[in-house]
Amino acid sequence: MSKRKKVLVIDDEQMHLYTAKALLEAEDLEVETYQGAFGATNFVRSCNPDLVLLDINMPALSGNNLVNHLKPFCVEREIPIFFYSSNDEAMLRDLVAIHGVHGYISKGDVPGLRRRVTEVLARK
């Protein structure tokens, strides 16, 4: 019996956490959520996910700044990080290139969320 893959969603908005969790659990994935940026680095370490979905637009410490703290651990453990945002796609592509994360997923793209997450986890 193989263990279910674990996705961690980091976002400051409870509704986005709830929605992403419900959509991904329907794909038979284990989903952990973390609200906000502060303490997220320690949570990633304790959770040890197979994939991190990181919101960009969080107050005080944005996701594109938080990613710099998450990357060393995630690179070491080969945990892909995807920005998960409602920002426009041109901006997301630029942020992916700047921060060297694996990609982005638009919050409004439900089929894209399911497809991208399952594709990435199938390769792990």
Phi, psi and omega in degrees: 000123181272148180283145179292145177287146184247129176248136174250126177250123178247120183204154178270349183255120182303321182296320178293322177297314181298315182295311180299318179299313181297316182295319183280327175295331176294342177266015180063038176253150171276132184233125172252147177234152176220125183265118177097174184264325185291126182089356184295325181299314178295323180294320178300316180297317182284329182282324181049063183284169174269345182201141176243129171254121189238119175292147179269318188270080175239141181292155177073305179226104183287160180299326180287346170267321178300325183302328179296332178276329182279327189304315182304313179294315183293322177295315180301320182266002182057047178258113179292145175243130174239134170289137181234102193210161174261008176296162180291153189295327178297316179296318180297317178300317179297316180295323177299315180294318181295316188264354176066032175273175188283339181163196178218158175225129179283136182300327182279355185261081183299311178298324179295321178300308181299313183296309183297316181296313181293324177297313182297316182289332177294331180278346182279000000 
